[in-house]
């Protein structure tokens, strides 16, 4: 079930920031803020469902994670599109904190259309 899009998006953004590296956050902060305004203005929401277990590989000091799934985008209750997507994340170990107890920071996120 989907929650109220603007509130859910703001909460998800706040949680995600804790796990982003400062470099990544500085790169995407402005576009995320613009996206938040669009979500609030047009009542946009999205859902993501895993289509398989994530694949984790190690690369020097990083973990490379590939996540495949299906993403649906909605305006209000109207379905705008459903598509297969693949997310590629690069995680690096950091010192655990109260805000990030896992000790992992996301350094990079790429999205591509799935097949």
Secondary structure by P-SEA (a helix, b strand, c coil): cccccaaaaaaaaaaaaaaccaaaaaacaaaaaaaaaaaaaccccbbbbbcccbbbbbcccbbbbbbbbbbbbbccccccbbbbbbbbbbbbbccccccccccccccbbbbbbcc
